[in-house]
Amino acid sequence: MTMKIGIIGAGLSGLTSALALAKNGHYVEVFHKESEPGGLIGSFDFEGCRLEHFYHFLCAGDDGYFDLCEELGLKAHLRFARARTGFFYEGRSYPLSTPIDLLRFDAVPWMQRLRFGLFALEARWRNEWRQLDAIAAKPWLIDRIGLRAYEVIWEPLLSLKFGAFHEHISAAWVWHRLHRVARSKNRMGYLEGGSQRLVDALLNQLRRHKVSLHLERPVAKILTDEGGRQTVGLRFDAGGDFACDHVVSTVPLPVLADLLPEGWDDYAGQLRKIQYIGVVCVVFKLKRSVSPYFWYNVNDARAPFNGIIEYTNLVPPDASGGHIVYVPYYVPVDHPIYRMSDEAVVRQSWEGLQQVQPRLRDQDVLARHVARAPYAQAICPTGFLNMMPEHQSPLEGLYLLDSTFLYPEDRTQSGHILRARACAEALTP
Ligand SMILES: Cc1cc2nc3c(=O)[nH]c(=O)nc-3n(C[C@H](O)[C@H](O)[C@H](O)COP(=O)(O)OP(=O)(O)OC[C@H]3O[C@@H](n4cnc5c(N)ncnc54)[C@H](O)[C@@H]3O)c2cc1C
């Protein structure tokens, strides 16, 4: 039976689930708030090249992503390369990609270096994680690798991702992060042409399958039948309704809470309990490279950030016309950095980069750009397993997709694709 389905949001989850549902024979329309599709994988024109607002890399186990590329005929554009990791610690630069690098990392006592190496090896092979959900990452890491190794290596990594919330993060999340990267063996992947190529291919397929995409059409409310138990459609900010049998929401859970109809306050309260952190991401196009590292962790009191992602140390710089360097700040939306003007956050990032690489001169900057996302990452404290809602909401006909459901995985494109496809299967009786 053909069903009529409305999808909220045209990011990767919305576009992928729309395609899977349309291929299963359903009638699908997608409603998106912004003027361009893509959401967090969206791109912008960076002085002559299309670039993603936020850095994206792939790991060897990202099968959902590879399968989608295969389906869209993009597999020939997937590339994997060695991605070096470095560490800038108190004014000194250290390579940190190989076991030998780790053994030479003298900012940490040698015994703790050894423990760190063994711990990373164990995380790579370990698969059982449920008992780690109840344990906070900080004491777990200190117990396993030692206090100094935690303070020097892990604390900046966790602060990079979770800012002031990093002490609450569960050990399960940390385990999966290590597990995913360690299994990739220092090789990271990317799609030639970036996410824009993926979005374009998805849009082409959606057109072929007669899916309508409505841009700048934010959803204001989910509509229900008279009894208030069954979803019957969507209402838009600009007025007008769309009647449908099912709704797939791909917006962050607190945003969804505001779209719920009257009478669903308890459920909305449950969704609002999941907290998110925002991100401000500054990207520079430079004449010269900052370091040889793709991922450069920074633990230095003079630098205002905890890491630098030099994208062109993974993706060759030919297409971008310069060295592309991302400087992310994961902060809550009420944090002063989130509210800082673009000019001020660019200035502080540039001064920080010059601390890390004193050879950089002002004339090396070819272009700069600032992007913000209020819901960059769900915060996964201990006990997160019990906080996660079900994909299929108690409001009949409403299905939820969000990075929360990937736990203990980090939010990955691959994970979102797998979930979006599973949603299409679940909605097909
Ligand atoms: C800084 C950063 C770095 C990342 N790095 C990586 C990486 O290296 N590798 C990797 O695999 N993944 C990475 N990711 C994760 C990846 O980008 C996301 O997991 C993925 O893009 C999520 O897609 P989505 O469609 O679920 O959500 P979104 O992209 O957030 O899409 C949801 C869309 O819904 C729209 N919307 C909101 N409210 C409404 C409304 N009322 N009506 C209609 N539309 C609405 C929003 O505008 C948004 O575009 C990164 C993310 C960030 C932020």
The ligand as a Gaussian input file, in Angstrom:
#p B3LYP/6-31G(d) Opt

LIG

0 1
 C       31.512000      20.120000      13.245000
 C       31.018000      18.799000      12.732000
 C       31.912000      17.864000      12.248000
 C       31.481000      16.638000      11.769000
 N       32.401000      15.745000      11.309000
 C       31.991000      14.560000      10.847000
 C       32.937000      13.632000      10.318000
 O       34.130000      13.890000      10.267000
 N       32.474000      12.425000       9.850000
 C       31.159000      12.095000       9.869000
 O       30.806000      11.008000       9.400000
 N       30.234000      12.959000      10.375000
 C       30.627000      14.165000      10.872000
 N       29.699000      15.049000      11.360000
 C       28.311000      14.604000      11.526000
 C       27.419000      14.778000      10.300000
 O       27.579000      16.039000       9.717000
 C       25.984000      14.629000      10.794000
 O       25.899000      13.457000      11.536000
 C       24.940000      14.560000       9.699000
 O       25.166000      15.548000       8.739000
 C       23.555000      14.717000      10.338000
 O       22.583000      14.803000       9.354000
 P       21.039000      14.944000       9.751000
 O       20.276000      15.025000       8.484000
 O       20.662000      13.890000      10.714000
 O       20.915000      16.304000      10.574000
 P       21.011000      17.811000      10.047000
 O       22.092000      17.933000       9.068000
 O       21.064000      18.657000      11.274000
 O       19.620000      18.058000       9.285000
 C       18.427000      18.436000       9.903000
 C       17.869000      19.634000       9.129000
 O       16.571000      19.960000       9.601000
 C       16.366000      21.345000       9.390000
 N       15.290000      21.836000      10.254000
 C       15.387000      22.228000      11.565000
 N       14.176000      22.620000      12.020000
 C       13.314000      22.480000      10.987000
 C       11.915000      22.717000      10.837000
 N       11.151000      23.200000      11.850000
 N       11.352000      22.457000       9.642000
 C       12.099000      21.962000       8.595000
 N       13.419000      21.737000       8.683000
 C       14.021000      21.976000       9.878000
 C       17.694000      21.959000       9.756000
 O       17.848000      23.176000       9.086000
 C       18.703000      20.888000       9.324000
 O       19.320000      21.266000       8.116000
 C       30.100000      16.315000      11.808000
 C       29.183000      17.263000      12.292000
 C       29.626000      18.488000      12.760000
 C       28.642000      19.477000      13.290000

